Every structure is written in structure tokens, then in C-alpha cells.
Amino acid sequence: MSTGAELGLARWHEVVASRDAGVLAGMIAEDAVFSSPAVHAPQEGRDTVVAYLSAALVVLGPTLTYHDTWTRENDAVLRFTAVVGGKEIEGIDMITWDDDGTIVSFTVMVRPIRGLEAVIEAMAQQLFGG
């Protein structure tokens, strides 16, 4: 029997490869939470999490590369690199799934600060048009 992480990781990697944000709503719990260094408070609810992850697929997607993954039964940490606004970034995604592989929590950490600033600017453009 597959764990939540196994089910969820397979689905997440498919979305990242295809950059098809249209399937995100079906992968995210109604009360999911998104946390990022770009916003000071956790962002709650499916629609909000879908909006942030959809924007991230546009901002990071073209150069996003996962290098390492550490998993537990319903959690994973994925180390990635990408280029945003000409800045190389390195980060981790910490994802928690329920037993059915539905995302309940998604936390992002990014470094260095200049890369984070580029991500914040590009995400704001995607989310708010400015």
C-alpha cells in the first residue's frame, strides 16, 4: 500500500513536469496551508494555496530542478534550484499530505536573499499584476 507521500510526490512531480496548474485544485485539501518567506503569515485555504502554487509554476517552473528528496510516511522535503530574474536560487519545499496523497501543508524556503527578492517580485507580478 502506498503512503500519502508516495502518492502525493508522484502527482506533484507530474504537475511540475507539465506545469499544468489546472489539476492543482484536485490535489490540495480544502483547509490546506501555504507558508513562504515571501509572505509574513501562512496562507490558508485551497483557493489561496492553488493561487500561490500556480504562480510558482510560472515563476520557477521553466528552470525548477529537484535534486534531493527526503520522505517520511506523509511528509517530504524536496531540495531544488531555479533561476528567477537572472538570480540563481536554492530552496526546499516541505510538503505534508494526508493518507490519500492530498496536500495539507506546503512550506517553501529560499536562499540567498537576492534570489528571494527576485522570487518575491516575480510572484507579486503573477499574483497581483504588480
Phi, psi and omega per residue, in radians:
M1 nan 2.389 -3.119
S2 -1.380 2.594 3.060
T3 -1.523 2.925 3.083
G4 -1.005 -0.685 3.141
A5 -1.151 -0.741 3.136
E6 -1.084 -0.817 3.129
L7 -1.114 -0.844 -3.087
G8 -1.163 -0.721 3.134
L9 -1.074 -0.755 3.134
A10 -1.051 -0.793 3.127
R11 -1.140 -0.736 -3.131
W12 -1.083 -0.787 3.139
H13 -1.116 -0.590 3.066
E14 -1.115 -0.746 3.130
V15 -1.133 -0.775 -3.133
V16 -1.094 -0.743 -3.141
A17 -1.130 -0.704 -3.089
S18 -1.553 -0.349 -3.028
R19 0.932 0.615 3.141
D20 -1.648 1.601 -3.116
A21 -1.192 -0.257 -3.113
G22 -1.097 -0.357 -3.125
V23 -1.655 -0.100 -3.056
L24 -1.061 -0.738 -3.079
A25 -0.977 -0.615 3.131
G26 -1.337 -0.119 -3.097
M27 -1.867 -0.080 -2.970
I28 -2.116 2.317 -3.141
A29 -1.148 2.646 -3.124
E30 -1.000 -0.630 -3.096
D31 -1.846 0.471 -3.121
A32 -1.081 2.757 -3.138
V33 -2.240 2.359 3.084
F34 -2.033 2.255 3.111
S35 -2.197 2.451 -3.073
S36 -2.671 2.662 3.051
P37 -1.231 -0.162 -3.128
A38 -1.444 -0.307 3.133
V39 -2.252 2.472 -2.978
H40 -1.381 -0.355 -3.135
A41 -2.166 2.620 3.064
P42 -1.014 2.491 3.125
Q43 -1.740 2.200 -2.974
E44 -2.027 2.552 3.060
G45 1.776 2.548 -3.076
R46 -0.930 -0.879 -3.064
D47 -1.060 -0.710 3.129
T48 -1.177 -0.776 3.124
V49 -1.112 -0.728 3.091
V50 -1.049 -0.738 -3.139
A51 -1.068 -0.814 -3.132
Y52 -1.155 -0.778 -3.136
L53 -1.211 -0.593 3.067
S54 -1.100 -0.784 3.101
A55 -1.092 -0.713 3.135
A56 -1.108 -0.618 3.097
L57 -1.101 -0.595 3.095
V58 -1.298 -0.826 -3.054
V59 -1.229 -0.823 -3.065
L60 -1.696 -0.493 -2.970
G61 -0.822 -0.839 -3.057
P62 -1.053 -0.515 -3.100
T63 -2.101 0.034 -3.097
L64 -1.112 2.183 3.096
T65 -2.315 2.165 3.046
Y66 -1.542 2.372 -3.077
H67 -1.954 -0.642 -3.108
D68 -2.478 2.635 3.083
T69 -2.437 2.298 3.047
W70 -2.060 2.256 -3.065
T71 -2.207 2.669 2.910
R72 -2.181 -2.954 -3.058
E73 -0.989 -0.854 -3.096
N74 -2.197 0.277 -3.107
D75 -2.355 2.714 3.013
A76 -2.634 2.627 2.980
V77 -2.070 2.171 -3.110
L78 -2.049 2.093 3.106
R79 -1.550 2.314 -3.088
F80 -2.382 2.853 2.935
T81 -2.274 2.750 3.082
A82 -2.846 2.965 3.031
V83 -2.133 2.185 -3.137
V84 -2.294 2.170 3.134
G85 1.010 0.589 -3.132
G86 1.368 0.019 -3.136
K87 -1.832 2.304 3.058
E88 -1.380 2.313 3.097
I89 -2.157 2.731 3.024
E90 -2.303 2.474 -3.133
G91 -2.813 -3.115 3.045
I92 -2.333 2.554 2.939
D93 -1.885 2.208 3.044
M94 -1.940 1.982 -3.039
I95 -2.085 2.389 3.033
T96 -2.088 2.332 3.110
W97 -2.016 2.768 2.946
D98 -1.439 -3.086 -3.077
D99 -1.119 -0.362 -3.140
D100 -1.603 0.062 3.127
G101 1.463 0.352 3.097
T102 -1.645 2.311 -3.103
I103 -1.181 2.215 3.067
V104 -1.953 -0.382 3.133
S105 -2.638 2.374 -3.141
F106 -2.424 1.986 3.138
T107 -2.063 2.354 3.133
V108 -2.057 2.423 2.990
M109 -2.250 2.382 -3.058
V110 -2.356 2.516 3.039
R111 -2.475 2.844 -0.193
P112 -1.336 3.140 -3.053
I113 -1.034 -0.695 3.137
R114 -1.129 -0.614 3.061
G115 -1.193 -0.726 3.097
L116 -1.073 -0.737 3.112
E117 -1.046 -0.713 3.100
A118 -1.128 -0.692 3.109
V119 -1.128 -0.790 -3.139
I120 -1.025 -0.806 -3.138
E121 -1.095 -0.802 -3.120
A122 -1.199 -0.666 3.111
M123 -1.159 -0.714 3.106
A124 -1.061 -0.692 3.113
Q125 -1.084 -0.769 -3.141
Q126 -1.183 -0.750 -3.037
L127 -1.408 -0.677 -2.969
F128 -2.169 -0.016 -3.141
G129 1.265 0.288 -3.127
G130 -2.942 nan nan
